[in-house]
Amino acid sequence: MHAPWKTLLALHAALLCTPGAAADMAPGMWEITVETRFADQPGYTPEPVRLKQCLSAADTKDPSTLLGGMSSPGASGCTYSNKTYSGNTFRFSMQCSGSFAIQSQGEVSFSADSMNGTISAVADVGGRKTELGNKVSARRIGGC
């Protein structure tokens, strides 16, 4: 019943790897965790989604290439807008088309070995609009 949400959560994990934010990230194996809450399902608390992703030195310079690899086939055409940087914090808006049309706004703070932030989104899954609140975190766990 909630299988489409797992795909949607994986897409949101991809938001961690955003242009600018990754410029100061260290290459290596990263563990990404996304905790999601659905506004229209207050009693439903899905398990956090955990992904591991190897970031090469090239990936940390152009992380937009990671979006396609981490997102599901239902999300495509993801573009960033309203990007701002302040110290080690990156704020952005992102819109994706496809089966999972998503409009997101987020704020991610980062260091060489960790990232933390929040992402709010409105997703269209099967013609139904759903508001999501995501808490995202990531940490470098070693080499690839």
N, C-alpha and C positions, 0 to 999 in steps of 0.2 A: 504494500500500500504506500509506503514512503520511499520506494526506490528512486523516483525522480529527485527527491531531496538530496540523496547522496551525491548524485551528479552535480546538482546545484552547489552543494557544499564544496565539492572538489574545485569547482570553478572559482569560488570565493577564496580558496586557499591560494589560487594563482595570483590573486591581487597582492599578496605579500611581495611578490617579485616585481616591483614596479620601477619604471625608469627613475633614476635619481636615487631612490632609496638603496638600491643594490650597489651603487657606485662605491660605497664604503664597506660593503660586506666582504668577508673573507671567503675565498673559494673553499669548497669542501662539501661534505655531506651535511645537509640541513634537515631537521625534523620540524615539520609545520603542523600546528594544531589549530583547528577551527571549532569553536563552540558556537552553536546557532540556537536562537530562540525565534519562534514564529509568533507574530502578533496575534494571529487568529486562532492559535492553538496553545493557550497559556499553560495547559496541563501537560503538554507534550514536550519532553526534554530529550532530544536525540543524543546518542553517544557522540562525544567529540570525534571529529574526523582527523586522523593523523596520517600524514604523507611524508615520505622521505624523498629528497631531491638532491642530486649531486649538482653543485654549481661550479662550473669551470671559471677560470679567470675571464674568459670571453663572456660567459653568462652574466657575470657581475657588472660588465660594462654595457651589455645590451640585454637586459632581462626580459624585454618584450618578446623575445623568441621563446621564452619559457611558457608564455600564456597559451600558445597553441598546443604545446606538449602536455600541459597539465589540465587543460579544460576538456570538457566532454564534447562528443559530437553534436550535442544539442545546443551548444553555445558557439557562436561564431561572430566574426566582425567586431571584436572588442576594441574600443578606442577610448583613450584617456582624454580628459579635458580638465580645465580649471586646476592645473597642477601648480602647487606652490611648495616651496621649501623654506624651512626656518630651522637652522642648525641641523639637528639630526632627525627632524620631523618632516614627513612628506604628507601633504593633503591633496586629495584628488577626487574627481568624479570619473565614472567609467560607465559606458553603455555597451551592451552586447545584443546582437540580434540572434536569430535562429529559433529553435524550439524553446529555448529558455531565454526569452528576452529579459534582460536585467538592466536596471539603472541603479548605480551604487554611488555612495559617497563614503570616503574613508579618511582615516588619519592613522599613520603608522610611524612609530619612532623606532630607530634602529641603531645598532652599533656593529662592530666587525663580527661579533659572535651571537647577536640576538636581535629579535624584532618583537614589538608588541603594538597592538592597535585595535581599532574598532572599525567596522564597516556596516553601514545601514544600507538596505537595498529594498527595491520593489521588483519582484520577479513575476513574470507571466508564464505559468506552467499550465499548459492545456487550456488557455483562455481564462485562467483564474489568476487574479492579481493577489499576491501575498507579500506582506511586509516581513522583512527579516532583520534581525540584529545579530551581528557576528562579533565575537571576541577572537582575535587572531594572535598567535604567538609562534615564534620560531626560534630555534637555537642551532648553532653549529655543533655537530656531534663528532666531528673528526674528518679525516680525509676520505676521499672517494675510493 
